[in-house]
Amino acid sequence: MSEFDAASQPQYASFQNEIYALGVDGHAPKLPIGAQELQRRARERLGEEAYGYVAGGAGSELTMAANVSAFERWQIVPRMLRDVSERDLRTTVLGTAMPAPLLLAPVGVQSIVHPEGELATGRAAAALGLPAILSTASSNTLEDVAGEMEPARPGSRWFQLYWPRDRELAASFVSRAGAAGYEAIVVTLDTWLLGWRPRDLANGYLPFLKGEGVANYFADPVFRAALPQPPEEDPGPAIAHWAYNFANPRVTWEDLAWLREQTSLPIVLKGILHPEDARRALAAGVQGVIVSNHGGRQVDGSIGALDALPDVRAAVGAQFAVLFDSGIRTGADIFKALALGADAVCVGRPYVWGLGLDGQAGVEHVLRCLLAELDLTLALSGCTTIAHVDGSALRRAEP
């Protein structure tokens, strides 16, 4: 398992001092600071198909709106006259030590926004010591991404599993992840079928059908053994075999016992929104859950993920690992999610916009902005460690 050096705890808030210092010499930041401007600039840079794929949600995108409004319903109540001169954002989740409670969420097909895709993202995460969760649907193989991250900081990576129809292929993915040094398996539960996504449908755009985001499949020995010819020689049958394997709506709670037999790594279930499902996850013997509605990409009109978080935490108790994603855009958002019961949060679209604008440097910029704002929010709210952040730091906004 990865370890974090106590002596190297970063002072994240100092990033704003760097920005102001450059401003003295007339140099404004190259990239936007705020989430909305970051997305606007990325839209200018990316083509409509790639932008729509990342930005879009299911149906009328009500779930995406619900994710935002869920954060707006909570207000931070700062406390005064506390010594907050030194802060410690470190935490450990499922044996993975991290300098702050922030992971990079699994986002597939990153090559559609930048040629280096997950390789650049992995280097950025490793440079900051933050764990990255690699998608099964990545544009680069899990081994190649691990190789990019390893020189900067060993460990600090989890593997997200889209459970394929072929069990042997699923076992192969999990085995490869363990061999490549990934520290946990994150099983996405809400994407056995693709949701109804009007932006992609209007463009007739599904990048996988063009051979994007299938690197882990095409490199896998089990997948390749099922093909009449290698994918590099005849990609058509390989893409058809990917499509057959990706849609797998038959998986149930009973199948988790089989997955447990395939690996000794912690298993995390991503996509939990109902407290009863959280209790079933605990009873099934997995090690954690991620409260998530897939960033609003799967079910239109779903509950906002943050609205689900307190009930999920109450259902599983204080010791079970609960992470959160869907809607994180600011450091204040991270603070609110931690206060409502998350052990750590996962950020998705914002770092992808940074990747599209400036590759590895863009991802690092976005993450440093989030960490600086979280550090400052922590201090200005009267807290010095993540353990101090709880429900007493918030109140419900009046209607």
N, C-alpha and C positions, 0 to 999 in steps of 0.2 A: 504494500500500500504506500501511497505517496506521503511524504512528510513535508511540513512547511517550517522553515527556519524562523524561530522567534525573533532573531536579531534583524530579520529583513522585513519586518512589518512595515508596509509602505505608509507614507503620510499622504493619503489620496487627495485631501483638500488642497494640498500645495499646487495641484494642477492649475487652479485658478490663478495662483500667483505667477506661474509661468506665462499664462495667457496675458495677464495684465502687464508683465515685464516686457513682453514682445510688443505690446501696444504702445509703450513709451517710445519705441523706435519706429512706430508707424506700421507695425505688422499685425494685421488682424488675423484671426485663425483662418487657415485654408479651408476648413470644413465647418459646416454649421454646428452650433451648440445645441439648439432645441430640436426636439423630435419632429415637429411638423416641418420645419425648414429642411431638415435632413431628408425627409421623405420627398419633399418638393424637388429638391436638387437632384435626388436620385431618379425621379421620374423624368427630368430633363435629359439625364444621361442615358437611361436605359430605353430600349425599344418598348413599344406598347405591350407586346406579348410577354416579355420578361417582367416588366413592371406589374402588369395585371396578375401574373401568376403569384408574385410575392405579396402584392397589396390586397388581393381579392379575398372575399369570404364567401360563405354559402348563401344562396338565395338573395334576399334583399339586404343582407349584411347586418341584420338586427343584432346578431350575437356579437359582432365586432363592436357595435355601439354599446351593447350591454356591458362589455368588458370595461369600456371607458367610464360609463356612468356608475358602475359598481365602485370604482375608486373615488369618484366624486362624492359619493354618499358618506364617506368617512373623512373626518377632519382631525388633524394632529393637534394635540394640546400640549404645547411646550411647557417645561418646568424650568424655573430660574434659580440662580445663585448656587449652581453646582459646579464643581471643578471638572471641566470637560477639556482641559488642556491636552490630555493624552487620550486617544481612543484606540480600541483594539477590535477590529472587525473580523478577526479570525474565527473560524468554526471548522468542525469536522462532521461530515455526513457520510454514513455507511463506510467509514474507514478512509475516506478521501479527505485529506486536510486541504484547506483552501484559505487564502488570505482574506477573503470576504465571502459573504453568503450569496455568491453569484456564479451561475453556470451559463454556458452558451447552449441554448436550446438546440435540439436537432432540427436542422433545416436542410432539406434535400436539394439537389440539382443546382448547387451554387455556381456552377460554371455558366449558367445563363446570365449572371450578373457580373462575373469576372472570370477571366480565363483560368486563373489558378484555383478558383473555387475554395474547397475545404482545406487545401494545402495552406493558403494564405490565412484562412480563419484559424486553423490549428496553430500556426506559428504565432499569431497574435495572442491567442489564449495562453499558450505556453510562456510567451514573453512576460505576461502579467501574472502568471501562476494560477490562472483560473481554469477550472475543469471545462472541457468541451464535450458535448454529447454528439457523437457522429451518427448521422442518419444512415440507415440501410440504403436509402435512395441517394447516396452521395455520388458526386461526379468523379471522385477519386476513391481508390480502394482503401479499406480500413488499414491495411498494412502501410500504404504510402503516407497516409495522414499520420499514423503513429511515428513513422520515420521522420517526418517533418517536426513533430513535437518533441521527440526524444532528446535531441541535442540541447534544447533550451531548458527543459525540466522534465525528468522522467515521471511517468504516471499521468495523473490529472486528465484522464479521458475515460468516458463511458461510451458504450455502444447501444444505439437505439435499434430495436428489432421490429421490422415489419414482418410478422410471422407468416412465412410463405405457406402455400398449400402443401408443398412437398416437405414432409417432416425431416427427411434426410438433409434437405437444403437448409432448413432451420437449424438443425444440429450442427451443420457445417459452419454457418454464420457464427453461431455461438462459440464453437471451438476455435475458429480463426480469431475472434475477438479476444478470447482468453490468451491465446498464444502471442498476440500482438500487444499485450500489456494493458488492455482495457480493464477497468476496475469494477464495472457494474454492467448489467444488462437491463435496458429500459424498454419494456414492451409497450408499444402503442396500441391501445384498445379501441380507439374510436375511428379507425380508418381501415376497417376490413373491406369497405367499399369507398370509392371517392364520393364526397358530397357533391351536391348540385351547385356548380360554381359558374355563374353567368358570365363573369369577365372572361374566363378561359373558353367557355362555350362560344361566346360571341367571336372570339378570335380563332376558334377551331384549334386550340393550342393545348397539347399535352406533351411536354418535352420528352417524356420517356419514349414515346413512339418515334422520336427522332434520334434515339440512342443516347440521350442525355440522362444522367442520374442512374445509370444501370451498371456502373463499374463494378460494384461488389458482386452483382449477379454474374456478369460476363467473365469475371476472374475466378469464380468459384468452381472447384473441380466437380462437385455434384451437379451443378447447373450445366457445365460444359459437357459432362458425360451423357446428358439427356438430349444433346443436339446432334443432328446429322453431320454438321460441319461446324468448325469453330466460329464464334461470332465475328471475328475479324475477317473471315472469308465470306460469310453469308449472314449479315445481321438480321435479315427478315425473320427467319424462324426463331432466332434468339429473342427478338423483341416480342414475338407472339408467345414464346415460352415465359417471358417475364410477365406478360399480361395475365396468363393463366395462373401463375403463382402468386401474383400480388393480391388478387381478390380472394379472400379466404374467410367468408363470414360464418364458417362452421365452428370456429374456436370457442370453447366454453371454459368455465371455471375448472372443470375436471381436467382439462389439458395442462393446467399449470404444474401438476405433479410430474408429468413427463418432462416439461422444461426444466424443472428442478433437478431431474436426474442427469441433465446434460451439462451442468456447470456448477462449480462451487462458488461462483461470483454472486454477489447480492443481486436480487431481482427486484426491479421497481416497475410498478404498473402506472402507465401514463394515460390520463384521460378520465380519472375518477372525479365524479361530480356529486354522486348521491352518497349519503352517509352509510346506507346499507351496503353499497358496493365497497366502501372503505372497510367496513367490518368484515366482509367476505375476503378481502385482500389480506387482512390481518390473520384471519382464520386459515387461509390457504398457505400460510407460511412464507409469503414473500417478505422482503425487508423494507419496502417503502412504497409510497404512491406519489404521483404528481397530479395535483389538482389542475385540470386543464380542459378547455373546450377546443383545443387545437387552433387557438387564435381566431376562433369564429369561422373556420374553414369547412366544418363538417355539417353541423345542424343549425339551420336558420331558426332564430327565435329561442335558442337555448339560454339557460341561466348563465349570467355572467360568472366567470370562474371565481372571482373574489367573493361573490355572494355565497358560493358553495364552500369556501375554505373553512370558516368557523365550525360548521356542522361536521365536516370531515375530520377536523382535528378533535372535536369532542368525541367522535365515534371511535377513534383509535387510541386515545390517550396521549400522554405527553412524551412517551419514550419511543413511539413508532415514528419512523422518518416520513415527514410530509413536506414535499416540495411544491412549488407553485409556478405556473406560467399562464400566459394569455392576458395581454393588456399592459405589461410592464413597459413604460416609456420614460420614466424619470426615477431619480434616486428617492424622491418622496413616495413613489409607488412601491418601491422595494421596501421602504420603511413600513408602510401600511400593511403589506403582505406579511412581513415578519411579525408585526404586532398582532395580526389576526391568526397566527399559528403556524406559518411556514418556517421550516428550518433553513431554507434557502430558496432562491428564486431562479428561474431560467428566463433569459431574454432572447428574443428571436428576431423579428423584423428589423429593429433598429440597427443591429450589427450588420445585417445583410445590406441595408442601405449604405452603411459605411464601407462595406466590401465593394459594392458597386461603384462608389465614388473614388476610392483610393486603395483598393486591395488591402494588404495586411495593415498598412498605416491607417487606413480608414476604420478598420475594425478596432484597432487599438485606441483610436481617438474616441470612438463612441463609448467603448468600455471605460476609458478614463473619465469621460464626462459623467457617466452613471455613478462610478465609484466616488468621484469627488463630491457629487451632490448627495449621495448617501452618507458619506462621512460628515459633511456639513449639516445635513438634516439630523443626524444622530446627535451631534454636539449641540446644535441650536435647540434641540428638544430636551436637552438635559441628560442625555445618555452617553455612556462611555464604552459600552460593549454591546454586542448583539443580545446577550442574555438579559440586558436591562429593558429590551424592547418587548412590551406586552400590551394587552388590551387596554391597560390604564392610560396608555399614550394617545388613545383615540376617543372620539365621540362620534355618534351618528349625526350627520348634518340634518338640520331641521328642514322639513318639507317646504 
